[in-house]
């Protein structure tokens, strides 16, 4: 008989490895510790898309208009941003993040097109 370990999946970023980013079905994007340390600097996080390569880039920003508010618990154990649009654009799951130039980048299986004009994303 061969047993396979069933990994416990937690609902918050405490279950993330330091270099992981998670995308939930509710639009919350929790960050692992190493990623959070890089993104908390300016208070907001901008999201960039590379549809051709299926990459999503995150960059710290002080721009509250295009950036999503970086949020964390008082103890700093969990940190995240909330973007309702991501629940329709990306599949849920945990993704390994890498540093590419000035971005923290994850590769997702696919990036969907926005369903309505209300979900327009401005790319720089």
Buried (B, 14 or more C-beta within 10 A) or exposed (E): EEEEEEEEEEEBBEBBEEBBBBBBEEBBBBBBBBBBEBBBEBBBBBBBBBEEEBBBBBBBBEEEEEBBEBBBEEEEEBBBBEBEBBBEBBEEBBBEBEEEEEBBBBEBEEBEEEEEEEEEEEEE
